[in-house]
Amino acid sequence: MIDLRRNDRIPIKNGTKADVIQKIGEGGQGAVYKVHYARQDYAMKIYSPRAIKRKQEFYSNLENNIVSGSPNESFLWPLYITEQYKGTFGYLMKLRPQGFEDFSKILTAKIRMDSDIAIVNAAIHLVNAFKDLHSKG
């Protein structure tokens, strides 16, 4: 696992750099950091060097996703891709808005919704977002 520290400067493919602020999460594929880039704060996912098998294909797919854009505004979609850094790479995306939860917590019923209407509205938004994702291929 790659472990970044505060003020590490991560090269972005467009020739600029993102400054690490702090780690905000970690999982099986890698870690997510809060970074400062182009006068804004973003989340940056950095993959563990062992998490990706066909690195060049995966990297190219991320680049294509950035160019094509998010299929739906509900997704935290890759916006900028990093250069190779310490044997791995990642991407920048918007930070998750306050009050939003991980999708995995919804799937595993680790959060409770306030009402039946909230559950139905969440389901409608999820279905629409994944429909848009599917229609984009």
C-alpha positions in Angstrom: 0.0 0.0 0.0 1.2 3.5 -0.8 1.1 5.9 2.1 1.1 9.6 1.3 1.9 12.3 3.8 0.7 15.9 4.2 2.3 18.2 1.7 3.4 15.4 -0.7 3.1 16.8 -4.2 1.5 14.4 -6.6 2.0 15.1 -10.3 -1.1 15.4 -12.5 -0.9 14.4 -16.1 -1.5 18.0 -17.3 1.9 19.0 -15.8 0.6 20.5 -12.5 0.6 19.1 -9.0 -1.9 18.3 -6.2 -0.9 18.8 -2.6 -1.9 16.1 -0.1 -3.8 17.4 2.9 -4.8 14.1 4.7 -6.0 10.5 4.3 -9.7 10.3 4.4 -10.3 6.6 3.6 -8.8 3.3 2.7 -10.0 0.0 1.1 -9.0 -3.0 -0.9 -8.0 -1.1 -4.0 -6.1 1.7 -2.4 -6.6 4.9 -0.4 -8.4 8.2 -0.8 -6.8 11.5 0.3 -8.0 15.0 0.5 -5.8 17.1 -1.7 -5.6 20.8 -2.7 -5.4 21.4 -6.5 -6.0 24.4 -8.6 -7.2 26.4 -5.6 -9.9 23.8 -4.7 -10.0 20.7 -2.4 -10.6 17.4 -4.1 -10.6 13.7 -3.2 -7.8 11.7 -4.8 -7.9 8.0 -5.1 -4.5 6.3 -5.3 -4.4 2.6 -6.2 -2.3 0.2 -4.3 0.5 -1.0 -6.7 -0.8 -4.6 -6.3 -4.5 -3.8 -6.8 -4.4 -3.3 -10.6 -3.3 -6.2 -12.8 -3.3 -4.7 -16.3 -2.1 -1.2 -15.3 -1.8 0.4 -18.8 -5.3 -0.7 -19.8 -6.8 0.4 -16.5 -5.0 3.8 -16.8 -6.2 4.2 -20.4 -9.8 3.4 -19.3 -9.5 6.1 -16.5 -8.3 8.6 -19.1 -11.3 7.7 -21.4 -13.7 8.1 -18.5 -12.3 11.6 -17.8 -12.7 12.6 -21.4 -16.2 11.3 -21.8 -17.4 12.8 -18.5 -19.7 11.5 -15.9 -22.9 9.8 -17.1 -24.9 11.3 -14.2 -24.1 14.1 -11.8 -24.7 11.7 -8.9 -21.4 9.9 -9.5 -18.1 11.1 -8.0 -16.4 10.7 -11.3 -12.7 11.0 -12.2 -11.8 14.6 -13.2 -8.0 14.6 -13.5 -5.6 11.7 -13.7 -2.2 11.6 -11.9 1.1 10.7 -13.5 2.7 7.4 -12.4 3.9 8.0 -8.8 5.9 5.5 -6.7 4.8 2.6 -8.9 1.1 3.5 -9.1 -1.4 6.2 -10.1 -4.8 7.6 -9.3 -7.3 10.3 -10.1 -8.9 13.4 -8.6 -12.7 13.7 -8.1 -15.0 16.0 -6.2 -15.2 15.5 -2.4 -18.3 13.7 -1.2 -20.9 16.3 -0.2 -21.8 16.6 3.5 -24.6 14.2 4.5 -23.9 11.7 1.8 -23.0 8.1 2.7 -21.0 5.4 1.0 -23.1 3.3 -1.4 -21.7 0.2 0.3 -23.4 1.3 3.6 -26.7 1.5 1.9 -26.3 -1.9 0.3 -25.3 -3.5 3.6 -28.0 -1.7 5.6 -25.5 0.0 7.9 -27.4 3.3 7.7 -31.0 3.9 8.3 -33.1 6.3 6.3 -35.4 8.7 8.0 -38.6 7.7 6.2 -40.1 5.6 3.5 -40.1 8.6 1.2 -36.4 9.0 1.7 -35.9 5.3 0.8 -38.0 5.6 -2.4 -36.3 8.8 -3.4 -32.8 7.3 -2.9 -33.9 4.2 -4.9 -35.1 6.4 -7.8 -31.9 8.4 -7.9 -29.8 5.2 -7.8 -31.8 3.6 -10.6 -31.5 6.7 -12.8 -27.8 7.1 -12.1 -27.1 3.4 -13.0 -29.4 3.6 -16.0 -27.3 6.5 -17.3 -24.1 4.7 -16.6 -25.3 1.6 -18.4 -26.5 3.6 -21.4 -23.1 5.2 -21.7 -21.5 1.8 -21.9 
